[in-house]
């Protein structure tokens, strides 16, 4: 860095590695299954790159914990 400022700001957002996190997407629909071609058609936005690995499984949402602050006792 030759220009002003010639040093880094603390906690400055900088470019770096992005996209290696595991992401779970819920509420996608399985539209069609082709067992002879090993294909599953999924309706919705599937994260990841092309030819990437996708795990399809059933999921049950966790119940949200109720906070004691909102309740009058």
N, C-alpha and C positions, 0 to 999 in steps of 0.2 A: 504494500500500500504506500504509494508515493504521495498521494494527495492527503488533504486534511480529513479526518484525523488519522494519524499514522499508527493507531493502536485500536484494539477491540473494545467495544462497550461490554460491560458485564451483562450476562443473561441475554445477549443479542441473539435473535433467531437467525440461524445460518443454514444453508443447504446441507443436506446430509442424507443418510440412508433412510429410505421411506418405502413402506410397502411390504415388510416382512412380518407383519403382525397377523395373528389368526383372527378372523372376523366371523362372527355368527350372525346370520340374517334369518329372522323368523318370519312366518306367515307367507312363505312362497308355496305355490301350487305346483304339483306334479301333473303336467298336462297329458303326457303320453309316454308309454314305455315300449321300446323295441328290443325284446330280448335277443332276437337273432343278430342284431347289429351292436348290442351292448350300449344302447343309447337311452337316456332319460331326458325328456323335454321338460324344462322347468320354466314356469311363467314368473317373471320378475327379474330384478337386478341381482345378478350373481357376481360378487366381488372376485377379483383375481385376474390373472393374465390368461391369455388364450393357451390352451393345452395344459392348463394348470390342474392340480388335483382338487376335487371338490368332494366333500363328505356330505352325504344326504342321510339324515336321520330324523326320527320323531323327536319332538322337544315338548317339555312341559314348563310353562313359565313359573318362576318362583313367586310365592306369595310375598307381597310387600309387607315389611314390618310397620306396624302402626306406632307412631311416636306418642309419648306420654304428654307432650306439650299441648296437643290438640284436644285432648279429652278433659272435660270438666269433672272433678271429683269432689 
